[in-house]
């Protein structure tokens, strides 16, 4: 959760960011046991998103997986509640 939160912080002025699956797994120091999408979502993504949404200004966090010929990319989407407040 902490590393995903730090990634969100680094893109806090945006509403999304893209990262390769390999880079994301390196950041999180994940083993190959998370290659299965259901393991990855159940054990990593869902708990991290829930914790971040309850303890921080980031809300409505989601991600999409995009496959091309060479790599898999993740696009993370989110809203920064503090940014919304400042815009009002």
C-alpha positions in Angstrom: 0.0 0.0 0.0 2.8 2.4 0.9 4.5 2.1 -2.4 1.3 2.5 -4.4 0.5 5.6 -2.3 4.0 7.0 -3.0 3.3 6.5 -6.7 0.0 8.3 -6.4 1.7 11.2 -4.6 4.2 11.6 -7.3 1.3 12.0 -9.8 -1.0 13.9 -7.5 -1.5 16.8 -9.9 -2.8 14.4 -12.5 -5.8 12.0 -12.6 -4.0 9.0 -14.0 -0.5 7.6 -14.7 0.8 4.7 -16.7 3.5 2.2 -15.8 4.7 -1.1 -17.3 3.8 -4.2 -15.5 7.5 -5.1 -15.1 8.3 -1.7 -13.5 5.3 -1.9 -11.2 6.3 -5.4 -10.0 9.9 -4.2 -9.4 8.7 -1.2 -7.4 6.5 -3.5 -5.2 9.2 -6.3 -5.2 6.6 -8.9 -6.2 7.4 -12.5 -7.0 6.1 -14.5 -9.9 3.4 -15.9 -7.7 1.4 -12.7 -8.5 1.5 -13.3 -12.3 -2.0 -14.6 -12.1 -4.3 -11.6 -12.3 -6.7 -12.9 -9.6 -3.9 -13.3 -7.1 -2.6 -9.8 -8.0 -5.9 -8.1 -7.6 -7.1 -10.0 -4.5 -3.8 -9.8 -2.5 -2.2 -6.6 -3.7 -4.5 -4.2 -5.6 -7.9 -4.3 -3.7 -6.4 -4.2 -0.2 -4.0 -1.3 -1.2 -6.8 0.7 -2.9 -9.1 0.3 0.1 -6.4 1.3 2.6 -5.3 4.3 0.5 -8.9 5.5 0.0 -9.7 5.4 3.7 -6.4 6.9 5.0 -5.6 9.5 2.3 -6.9 12.2 0.0 -7.0 9.8 -3.0 -10.4 8.4 -3.9 -12.0 6.3 -6.7 -8.8 4.5 -7.4 -8.9 2.0 -10.3 -6.7 0.6 -12.9 -6.8 -0.9 -16.3 -4.4 -3.4 -17.9 -3.4 -2.7 -21.5 -1.5 -5.3 -23.6 0.5 -4.6 -26.7 2.9 -6.8 -28.7 5.9 -6.1 -26.4 4.6 -5.3 -22.9 1.7 -5.0 -20.5 1.0 -1.6 -19.1 -1.2 -0.6 -16.1 -3.0 2.7 -16.2 -4.0 3.9 -12.8 -6.9 6.4 -12.4 -7.7 8.4 -9.2 -9.1 11.5 -7.8 -7.3 13.8 -5.4 -9.9 15.1 -2.9 -7.6 17.9 -1.7 -7.1 19.1 -5.3 -10.9 19.2 -5.8 -11.3 21.2 -2.6 -8.7 23.7 -3.7 -10.5 24.2 -7.0 -13.8 25.2 -5.4 
